C-alpha cells in the first residue's frame, strides 16, 4: 500500500528504534535511583529533554514527559486553569482544535466552573486575531490555539495570537503536534508559554509525548505521586520511549530541509488529480498557509470513505467520522462553512519522509479511477 496518512501517525524511524533498544535491555534502571543503574537512564532523559528543547526553541523552560499529546494538552489547559487561583477563570480556544483540547475545555466548564470562549474560524480555518482581542478579559488565564490543523494543515497566526495573549497577561498554549518536524518552530521567539509535542507524529512510537513549560509558569499536576518530572507528572518515566522522542526530535531538526521536496510532491498530487478530474477537485483550507505535506480535497460526486474503499492500495483518511455506518461531516470542515456534500466528499492525503514521486503517480491514478467509477 501507499501510505498517505502521516498526519494520523508516522512510521518509526530506524534510528529511533535503535536508540530505544538499550533502555529495554541492559540500561533498565530507574532514573530516580542513586546507584549506577540509575545513572545512564537519568542521563538519557536529560539528553532527550535537550534534543526536544532544541527542536521547539524552548530555551527558557523545561520539558515534561507525558504518555501522549492528549495528556500534554490536558496538563497544559487544566493545569493552568486550576493553578490560576481565581474564581471562574476564563480560557479561550477555537472551534477547530483537536478533541484533546476541546474536550478538556468542556470538562473544565462542567466540573470546575471555568468559562470558555470558542473562537470561530474563517473559510480557510484561520482565527481572526481581532476576535481573540475582543474575547479576552481580566479573568482570562490561558489561550490555547494549535499551530497547524491536523485535517487541512491550516497554519494559525501564532505570533500575533501569542502577542495578544501576552499583552493581556494570559498564558499561551500551542499544540504543535502537526507542525514540529515539518516547519521551523521557535517557542521563545513566538512568545509561547506551553507547547505540546507528540512522538508518533514525527517518527517516534505512540505512547510518548511532552509538554514544554516556560520557566515561572505554574501548573496543577494531573498525576500526583512520587514527584517525578519536577512534580508535574508523577510515575517512573518511560525512559526508552523518552529517548525515542528525543532522537526523533533531533532527526526532525536535521530533516527540516526536505520541506521543498515534500511540498512539490503534494502539489504534484493535487495537479495530477485536478487534471484527471477537471472541475471536480476542491481544495479545503488555505492554498498557501498550510503544512507542506497536507492536501485536503473534496472530489465532487463522491463520498470520501467510499472513494478510499474503492482505491484499496491507498492508505489515507477522510474528512468525516463514521458512527454506526452513517457518515457525518467533519466538525473542522463544518466550522469552516463547508456544506455537507462537500464535507462528506473530503479526503486528507498527508505525505511523509519516505514518500516518492512513484507514490504520488500511483495514488493520483487510483484515486482518479475510483472517482470516475462513482466513488460512492
C-alpha positions as CSV (number, residue, x, y, z in Angstrom):
1,X,0.0,0.0,0.0
2,X,1.0,3.6,-0.5
3,X,0.9,5.4,2.9
4,X,-0.5,8.9,2.7
5,X,-1.7,9.2,6.3
6,X,1.3,10.7,8.0
7,X,-0.9,13.3,9.9
8,X,-2.6,10.4,11.6
9,X,0.7,8.6,12.6
10,X,4.1,8.2,11.2
11,X,6.3,5.0,10.8
12,X,9.1,4.8,13.3
13,X,12.4,5.8,12.0
14,X,15.1,3.1,12.2
15,X,17.4,5.4,14.2
16,X,14.7,5.9,16.7
17,X,14.2,2.2,17.2
18,X,18.0,1.7,17.6
19,X,18.1,4.4,20.2
20,X,15.3,2.8,22.2
21,X,16.6,-0.7,22.4
22,X,19.3,-0.3,25.0
23,X,16.7,1.0,27.5
24,X,14.6,-2.1,27.0
25,X,17.6,-4.4,27.8
26,X,20.7,-3.6,29.8
27,X,20.1,0.1,30.6
28,X,16.9,-0.8,32.5
29,X,17.5,1.1,35.7
30,X,15.1,3.6,37.4
31,X,16.3,7.1,36.6
32,X,15.5,8.2,40.1
33,X,17.9,5.6,41.6
34,X,21.1,7.0,43.1
35,X,23.2,3.9,42.2
36,X,25.0,3.3,38.9
37,X,22.0,1.5,37.3
38,X,20.1,4.8,37.5
39,X,22.9,7.0,36.1
40,X,22.6,6.0,32.4
41,X,18.7,6.3,32.2
42,X,18.9,9.6,34.1
43,X,21.5,11.0,31.7
44,X,19.4,9.7,28.7
45,X,16.3,11.6,30.0
46,X,18.4,14.8,30.3
47,X,19.7,14.3,26.8
48,X,16.3,13.7,25.3
49,X,15.0,16.9,27.0
50,X,17.8,18.9,25.4
51,X,17.0,17.5,22.0
52,X,13.3,18.3,22.3
53,X,14.0,21.8,23.6
54,X,16.4,22.4,20.6
55,X,13.7,21.4,18.1
56,X,11.0,23.7,19.6
57,X,13.2,26.6,20.6
58,X,12.4,26.1,24.2
59,X,15.5,27.6,25.8
60,X,13.7,29.2,28.8
61,X,11.8,26.4,30.3
62,X,11.6,22.7,31.0
63,X,10.4,19.6,29.1
64,X,7.9,17.4,30.9
65,X,7.4,13.9,29.5
66,X,3.8,12.6,29.2
67,X,2.2,9.5,27.9
68,X,0.6,11.2,24.8
69,X,-0.1,14.5,23.2
70,X,-3.6,14.4,24.7
71,X,-2.1,14.2,28.2
72,X,0.1,17.1,27.4
73,X,-2.9,19.2,26.3
74,X,-4.8,18.2,29.4
75,X,-1.8,19.1,31.7
76,X,-1.4,22.5,30.0
77,X,-5.1,23.6,29.9
78,X,-6.4,22.0,33.1
79,X,-3.2,22.6,34.9
80,X,-3.1,26.3,34.1
81,X,-6.8,26.9,34.8
82,X,-6.7,25.2,38.2
83,X,-3.4,26.8,39.2
84,X,-4.6,30.3,38.5
85,X,-6.2,30.6,41.9
86,X,-9.1,32.8,40.9
87,X,-12.9,32.3,40.8
88,X,-14.3,31.4,37.5
89,X,-11.1,31.6,35.4
90,X,-11.6,32.2,31.7
91,X,-10.0,30.1,28.9
92,X,-10.0,30.9,25.2
93,X,-9.6,28.3,22.4
94,X,-11.1,27.9,18.9
95,X,-13.6,25.6,17.3
96,X,-11.3,23.5,15.1
97,X,-8.9,22.4,17.8
98,X,-8.1,18.8,18.4
99,X,-10.6,17.0,20.6
100,X,-7.9,16.7,23.4
101,X,-8.2,20.5,23.7
102,X,-11.9,20.9,23.1
103,X,-13.0,18.0,25.5
104,X,-10.6,19.3,28.2
105,X,-12.2,22.7,28.0
106,X,-15.7,21.2,28.2
107,X,-14.7,19.2,31.2
108,X,-13.4,22.3,32.9
109,X,-16.8,24.0,32.2
110,X,-18.7,21.1,33.6
111,X,-16.7,20.3,36.7
112,X,-14.8,23.4,37.7
113,X,-16.9,26.3,36.6
114,X,-14.4,27.6,34.1
115,X,-15.7,30.0,31.5
116,X,-14.5,29.0,28.0
117,X,-14.8,31.1,24.8
118,X,-14.6,29.1,21.5
119,X,-13.4,31.4,18.7
120,X,-14.8,31.0,15.2
121,X,-12.6,30.4,12.1
122,X,-12.9,31.8,8.6
123,X,-13.4,29.8,5.4
124,X,-9.7,28.9,5.4
125,X,-9.9,27.6,9.0
126,X,-8.0,30.6,10.5
127,X,-8.6,32.5,13.6
128,X,-9.0,36.3,13.4
129,X,-6.6,37.9,15.9
130,X,-9.3,40.7,16.4
131,X,-11.7,38.0,17.7
132,X,-9.1,36.9,20.2
133,X,-8.6,40.5,21.3
134,X,-12.3,41.0,21.8
135,X,-12.7,37.8,23.8
136,X,-10.0,38.5,26.4
137,X,-10.8,39.8,29.9
138,X,-9.1,40.3,33.2
139,X,-10.2,36.7,34.1
140,X,-8.5,35.1,31.1
141,X,-5.8,32.8,32.3
142,X,-5.0,30.8,29.2
143,X,-5.3,30.9,25.4
144,X,-4.9,27.6,23.6
145,X,-4.5,27.6,19.8
146,X,-3.0,24.9,17.7
147,X,-0.1,25.6,15.4
148,X,-1.4,23.6,12.4
149,X,-4.7,21.9,11.8
150,X,-4.5,18.1,11.6
151,X,-7.1,17.9,8.8
152,X,-6.4,20.8,6.5
153,X,-2.9,21.8,7.5
154,X,-4.0,25.4,8.1
155,X,-1.3,27.4,9.9
156,X,-2.7,29.7,12.5
157,X,-1.1,33.2,13.0
158,X,0.5,32.1,16.2
159,X,2.9,35.0,16.6
160,X,0.1,37.5,16.5
161,X,-2.2,35.5,18.8
162,X,0.5,34.9,21.4
163,X,1.4,38.6,21.4
164,X,-2.2,39.5,22.1
165,X,-2.4,37.0,24.9
166,X,0.8,38.3,26.4
167,X,-0.5,41.9,26.3
168,X,-3.4,40.7,28.4
169,X,-1.3,38.8,30.9
170,X,-2.7,35.4,29.7
171,X,-0.7,32.3,29.2
172,X,-0.5,30.9,25.7
173,X,-0.6,27.2,24.9
174,X,0.1,25.8,21.5
175,X,-0.5,22.2,20.4
176,X,2.4,21.9,17.9
177,X,1.9,18.2,17.1
178,X,1.4,18.7,13.4
179,X,3.9,21.4,12.8
180,X,7.0,20.1,14.5
181,X,9.4,18.4,12.1
182,X,7.6,19.9,9.1
183,X,8.3,23.6,9.6
184,X,10.6,25.6,11.9
185,X,9.2,26.4,15.3
186,X,10.6,28.6,18.0
187,X,8.5,28.8,21.2
188,X,10.6,31.5,22.8
189,X,10.7,33.8,19.7
190,X,6.9,33.3,19.3
191,X,6.2,34.1,23.0
192,X,4.6,30.7,23.8
193,X,4.4,29.5,27.3
194,X,3.3,25.9,26.8
195,X,3.9,23.6,23.8
196,X,2.5,20.1,23.2
197,X,4.9,17.7,21.5
198,X,3.7,14.3,20.1
199,X,6.0,11.4,19.3
200,X,4.0,9.4,16.8
201,X,3.5,12.5,14.6
202,X,7.3,12.7,14.0
203,X,8.6,9.1,13.5
204,X,8.7,8.1,17.2
205,X,6.5,5.5,18.9
206,X,3.0,6.0,20.1
207,X,2.5,6.5,23.8
208,X,5.1,9.2,24.4
209,X,4.6,13.0,24.3
210,X,6.0,16.0,26.1
211,X,4.9,19.4,27.3
212,X,7.3,22.4,27.2
213,X,6.6,24.6,30.2
214,X,8.2,28.1,30.2
215,X,10.1,29.0,33.4
216,X,7.8,30.5,36.0
217,X,4.6,29.0,34.7
218,X,2.5,27.3,37.4
219,X,0.5,24.2,36.6
220,X,-1.6,21.9,38.8
221,X,-0.5,18.3,38.0
222,X,-2.8,15.7,36.6
223,X,-1.0,12.8,38.2
224,X,0.2,13.0,41.8
225,X,2.7,10.7,43.4
226,X,6.5,10.5,43.7
227,X,7.4,13.9,42.3
228,X,8.9,12.9,39.0
229,X,9.2,15.5,36.2
230,X,9.7,18.3,38.8
231,X,6.4,17.4,40.4
232,X,4.3,17.9,37.3
233,X,3.9,14.3,36.2
234,X,4.3,11.5,38.8
235,X,5.3,8.0,37.8
236,X,8.5,6.4,36.8
237,X,9.5,7.8,33.4
238,X,9.3,5.6,30.3
239,X,13.0,6.1,29.6
240,X,13.0,4.0,26.4
241,X,10.2,6.0,24.7
242,X,11.5,9.3,26.0
243,X,14.9,8.5,24.4
244,X,13.0,7.7,21.2
245,X,11.2,11.0,21.3
246,X,14.5,12.8,21.8
247,X,16.1,11.0,18.9
248,X,13.1,11.8,16.7
249,X,13.3,15.5,17.7
250,X,17.0,15.5,16.6
251,X,16.2,13.8,13.3
252,X,13.3,16.2,12.8
253,X,15.7,19.2,13.0
254,X,18.0,17.5,10.5
255,X,15.2,16.8,8.0
256,X,13.6,20.3,8.0
257,X,15.4,21.0,4.8
258,X,13.2,18.4,3.0
259,X,10.2,20.8,3.0
260,X,10.6,21.8,-0.7
261,X,10.7,18.2,-1.9
262,X,7.6,17.2,0.1
263,X,5.7,20.3,-0.8
264,X,6.5,19.6,-4.5
265,X,5.1,16.1,-4.2
266,X,2.0,17.4,-2.5
267,X,1.4,19.9,-5.3
268,X,2.1,17.4,-8.0
269,X,-0.5,15.1,-6.5
270,X,-3.0,18.0,-6.4
271,X,-2.2,18.9,-10.0
272,X,-2.5,15.3,-11.3
273,X,-5.9,14.9,-9.7
274,X,-7.1,18.3,-11.0
275,X,-6.0,17.4,-14.5
276,X,-7.6,14.0,-14.3
277,X,-10.9,15.2,-12.9
278,X,-11.5,18.7,-14.3
279,X,-13.9,20.9,-12.4
280,X,-14.4,18.3,-9.6
281,X,-11.4,18.8,-7.2
282,X,-12.0,21.4,-4.5
283,X,-9.2,22.3,-2.0
284,X,-10.3,22.5,1.6
285,X,-8.3,25.0,3.7
286,X,-5.8,27.7,2.6
287,X,-3.9,27.3,-0.6
288,X,-0.7,28.9,0.9
289,X,-0.7,29.0,4.7
290,X,-0.7,25.3,5.4
291,X,1.6,22.4,6.1
292,X,3.8,21.4,3.2
293,X,2.8,17.8,3.3
294,X,-1.0,18.1,3.6
295,X,-3.7,18.0,0.9
296,X,-7.3,18.0,1.9
297,X,-9.6,17.9,-1.1
298,X,-13.2,17.1,-1.9
299,X,-14.0,15.4,-5.2
300,X,-17.5,16.4,-6.3
301,X,-19.9,13.5,-6.8
302,X,-18.1,11.2,-4.3
303,X,-18.2,10.3,-0.6
304,X,-14.7,10.2,0.8
305,X,-15.0,7.0,2.7
306,X,-16.3,5.1,-0.3
307,X,-13.7,6.7,-2.6
308,X,-10.9,5.4,-0.4
309,X,-12.6,2.0,-0.2
310,X,-12.5,1.8,-3.9
311,X,-8.8,2.7,-4.0
312,X,-7.6,-0.1,-1.8
313,X,-3.9,0.5,-2.3
314,X,-4.1,4.0,-0.8
315,X,-3.9,4.5,3.0
316,X,-5.4,7.9,3.7
317,X,-8.1,9.5,5.8
318,X,-11.5,11.1,5.2
319,X,-12.7,14.4,6.5
320,X,-15.5,12.7,8.3
321,X,-16.1,10.4,11.1
322,X,-18.4,7.4,10.8
323,X,-20.8,6.4,13.5
324,X,-22.9,3.2,13.2
325,X,-22.1,3.2,9.5
326,X,-23.6,6.7,8.9
327,X,-21.0,9.2,7.7
328,X,-21.1,12.6,9.4
329,X,-19.3,15.7,8.2
330,X,-16.0,16.7,9.8
331,X,-16.6,19.3,12.5
332,X,-13.5,21.1,11.3
333,X,-14.9,21.4,7.7
334,X,-18.3,22.3,9.0
335,X,-16.8,25.1,11.2
336,X,-15.2,26.5,8.1
337,X,-18.6,26.8,6.4
338,X,-18.2,23.9,4.0
339,X,-21.6,22.4,3.1
340,X,-22.5,18.8,3.9
341,X,-22.0,17.2,0.5
342,X,-18.6,18.7,0.0
343,X,-17.5,17.9,3.6
344,X,-18.6,14.2,3.1
345,X,-16.5,14.1,-0.1
346,X,-13.4,15.2,1.7
347,X,-10.2,13.1,1.9
348,X,-6.9,14.0,3.6
349,X,-3.7,13.0,1.9
350,X,-0.6,13.6,4.0
351,X,2.9,12.8,2.8
352,X,6.0,12.0,4.8
353,X,9.7,11.5,4.9
354,X,9.8,8.5,2.6
355,X,7.1,9.5,0.1
356,X,8.2,9.2,-3.5
357,X,7.2,10.5,-7.0
358,X,6.0,7.0,-7.8
359,X,3.7,7.0,-4.8
360,X,2.2,10.3,-6.0
361,X,1.7,9.0,-9.5
362,X,0.1,5.7,-8.4
363,X,-2.1,7.5,-5.8
364,X,-3.3,10.0,-8.4
365,X,-4.2,7.3,-10.9
366,X,-6.0,5.1,-8.4
367,X,-8.0,8.0,-6.8
368,X,-9.0,9.4,-10.2
369,X,-10.0,6.0,-11.4
370,X,-12.1,5.4,-8.3
371,X,-13.7,8.9,-8.7
372,X,-14.6,8.2,-12.3
373,X,-16.3,5.0,-11.3
374,X,-18.5,6.8,-8.9
375,X,-16.5,6.9,-5.7
376,X,-19.7,6.3,-3.7
